[in-house]
Amino acid sequence: MGVFVFLPLVLPLTAWPVARLAAHHLHPRTATWLLSAVAAVLAVCSTLCLALLVVVGTAQLPGNPLPDGWSDPEVREAVPYDEVAGQAAIPVLAAVLAACVSAAWRHHRVRRDAERALTGLPDTPVAVLPDEAPYAYALPGPKGRIVVSTSLLSCLDSSERRALFAHERAHLAGRHHRFLLIVQLAARANPFLRPLRTAVAYTAERWADEDAAAAVGNRRVVARAIGRAALVSRGAPGVTLAGLAAPGPVPRRVAALLGPAPAARVWPPVFTAVGLAAWAAAAGTTVSALSSANAAVTLFFVLKTATPL
């Protein structure tokens, strides 16, 4: 194991360049999938790294609940350890788990409260709430519904309303809430992954923008709807629920819609800035996964041998 067990803690830094470049140069759908997958793998690996540090670094502490064979001198020689790092990893791992549980619970609570607000309304794909606050968002579920207030609808003309509904339907069809939740949990697991969370929040909205533009057939109408909604709307009730006027770089979204549609590429060309950044992120993710797997397998077999049946 050695120093390799620490690598997953810092390898998320390799994903920083692609977090910004992918949002500018890749199709939003490709960028969302790529960044979410990278964030998920790196978050799992860094959390596993902390767990291994806790086990390896505290095996010799008095009163630990581990089997006595794990603190045998031969095991200590076969498994390098750092007692200080092991003890420090305990509160850090506890904080990571608490933060992830808190984020998951908040996501569940926001969805539950949003569903309760629709009680008594007809079970239709679009739920219109009589509310003076302007907002619209996609509420995921078995059927999936679009929630919009009468205040926001009154601010849009008929073509902009079509763009609004097309945008929210794109969020539901693409299950964008899952990507947003994944990167939210990943950023809680490792603060180095926060740039990926910000990037995915943007690319998920851009993905829905492009799908809405294709459905409506007019990119300028979608851009106008986004700009007008952003001026009056307060957005979705939670960071893992997507909406037309989501907080973020709205001017960039509008500018992108006023330009040509992005090319749909599965992977960027290698000898470009975004291509090199994507390969660097892929390499960092692969090394992180291999380091975690190597450390976990090594520890498993060493401790299995040292633990009496």
N, C-alpha and C positions, 0 to 999 in steps of 0.2 A: 504494500500500500504506500507507505512513505508520504512524500509530499504530494503525490497524485490525488490523495483524498481531499486536499484543499483546493484543487483546481476548479471544481464546479462552482465554488463560491465567487470566483472572479471572472470566469469565462463568459458570463453574460455581457461583459464589456465588448466582446467581439461582435455583438449584435447591434451596437449603437449606430455604426455608419449606415447599415441597411434600414434601420428604423426610419430614418429621414429620407433616404434616397428612394426606397421602395414606394413611399407615398407619392413621390413626384414623378417617377419614371415607369412604374408598373401599372398594369390594369388594377383597379381597386380590389377586384375579386381575388386576383393572384396575390396581391400584397397582403390582404387580410388573412388568407390561408397560410401564407408563408410566415408572417410575423406571429400569428397565433400558435402555429406549430412549434416554432423556435422558442417562444416564450414558455410554452407548456413543458417542453423537454428540459430546458434549462432550469425551470423552477423545481421540477421534480428531482433533478440531479442535485441541486444545491441543498434541498431539504433532506435528501438521503445522505448527503455529505455531513450535514449537521448531526443526523442521527448516528452515523458511524463514529463521528468524533466523540459523541456522548458515551457510546459503548466502550470504545477503545481507550478513551482518556480517563474514564472513571472506574475501570475494572479493578484497580488496586485500592480504591478509596475504602476506608473502613465503613462497614454498615451498608455497602451497596447490595442490592438484591440479586446480583449475578452469581452464577455457580462459582464455587471456590476454584475450580480448575481453570477459570478464565484469568486468574491472577497468578498463575504458575510462572516461574521465571522463564521456562522454555517458551511459553506462549508470549511473554513480554519480549523475548528476543526475536520471535518470528513475526510479531506484529508491532511495528514501531508506534509509539504513542507519545502524546504530549499531555501531561496531567493538567497543565494550565489551560490549554486549548479545550480539553475535554470538559473541564468545569465551566469554562466560559460558554461553551456550546449549549449547556443545559438551559439557562435563561433565554438564550437567543432562539433555540428550538421551540421553547414554550411560547415565546412571543410570536414566532412565525405561525404556529398552529392556532393560537388565539386570534391573530389577525385574519387568517384565512376563514376560520369558523365565523368570525364577526361579519366578514364580507359576504359569505354565503348566506348567513341568516338575514342580513339586510336585504339581499336580493330576494329572498323568499318573502320577507315581510312587505316589501314594496309591491311585489306581485299580488300578494294576498289582499293588501289594502286597495290596490287598483281594481281587483276583481269584486271586492265588496262594494265599491263605489258604483258598480254596474248592476247591483241587485235591483230587481224590479223592472229593468229595461228589457225590451224585446231581444231575443237571442238572434241578432243579426250580425253580419260581418262588420258593420260599422255601428259604433255606439256613440251617439251624440248626447253630450251632457249639457244641460242648461247651466252654464257657468259664465260669470263675467271675466274670469281669468282665461286668457287665450293660451291654448296648448293643444298638442296632438302627439300621439305616440302609438307604437305598435305593442300590443299586449299579447305575449306568446301564451300558448296553451294548446289543449287538444284540437281546438278549432282555430284559434288565433283571431283576435279582433283588433280593429282600429278604433282608438278612442280619440275623440276630438270634441272640443267645446264649441258651443254656439258663438262665443265671442270671436274665436279664430276664424270660423267659417264666414262670419260677417265681414272680416277684413279682406277676404279673397274673392276674386271674380270666379266665374264658372270654369274657365280654363285652368286657373291656378288651383282650384279645388280638385280638378282631375289630376293635376300634378301631385298634390298633397296625398290623395288616396293611392296613387300609383307608387309613390315613394314609400308609404307605410306598408303597402302590400309587398313591396320588394324586401323590406326588413323581415316580414313574416316568412316569406318564401325562402329567403336565404338563412333563416334562423340566426340572425345577427346577434341576438341576445346571448347566444352560447359563446361566440367569439369574445364579446365584451366581458362576459363573466370569467372566461379563461384567463384573459390578460389582466383582469382585475385581481384575481387570485394569485397569478404569477408575480405581479408587482408587490403584493403583500408578502409573498414568500422570499423575494429577493429585491431589495430596492434598486439594484442595478437594472432591473427590467422595466422600470417606470417609463422610459422613452418608448418602449414597445407598446405599453398600454395607451399612451397618448396617440401613437401612430395608428393603432388599430381603431381607436375611437373615431379617427378622421377617415381612414380608408373604408370602414363599414358604412359611414354616411355617404362617401363618394360612390361606393358600390350601389347603394340605393338610388343615388342621384342618376347614375348612368342607366340603371334599369328603368327608372321613371321616365327619363328622356326618351328611351327606346319605345316605351309603352305609349307615351303621349305623342311622340313624333315631333316634338319641338323643344329643343334644348333651352331656348330663351325663356319659354314659359316656365320651365322648371326652375331656372335661375331666378326669375322674377318672384316665383312663389317662395323660394327659400329666403331671398332677401327681405320680402315683405313680412314673412312669418317671423324671421329673426328679430325684426324691429319691434314686434309687439309681444312675442311669445316668451314664456318662461321655460320652455323645453319639457322634457320627460321628467317624471317624478324620481327616477333613479338612474345611476350611471350605466346600469346594465340593460336598461330599456332604451330603445332607439326611437328617435323622433326627427321630424323634418327640421326643426329649429334647434337641434342639439347644440350645446355650447361648444365653442371651438372656432377654428379659422373659417368663418362663413365667407369672408371675401375670397379666400382661396377656392372654396367650392364654387362660388358664383363665377369666378374667372375661368375655372376649368370647364364649366358648362358653356361658357361663351366661346370656347375654343373647340377644336375638333375632338371627336370621340377618341379615347385612348385605344391603342392597339392591344388586342387580346393575346398576350404571350404567356406560355406556361412557365418559361424561365428566361431571364434576361440574357442578352448576348454576353459572352464571357469577358471580352476585352472592352468593357465599359465600366464606368464608376459603379453603377448599381450592380453590374454583374460580378465585379470583384468583391463588392461589399456582401452580396448574397452568398458567394462561395466562402468568404471569411466567416460569415455567420453560420453557414452549414458546417464548416470545419470546426468551429468552436463548439457547436452543438454536438457534433460527433465525438470530439475529444472529451467533452463533459460526460456524455453517456458512457463512453468506454472507461473513463476514469472511475465513475461511480460503479459501473458493473464490475470492474476489476477489483476495486476495494471491497465491495459487498461480497463477491464470490470468495476472495481470499480470506476475509474475516469469517465467513460462514464455515469454510472447511477447517480452518485453524481451530476455531472454537468448538466445532463439532467433534474434532479429534480430542480436544482437551476436556470436553464435558462427558462425564461418566453417564452411561445409560441407566 
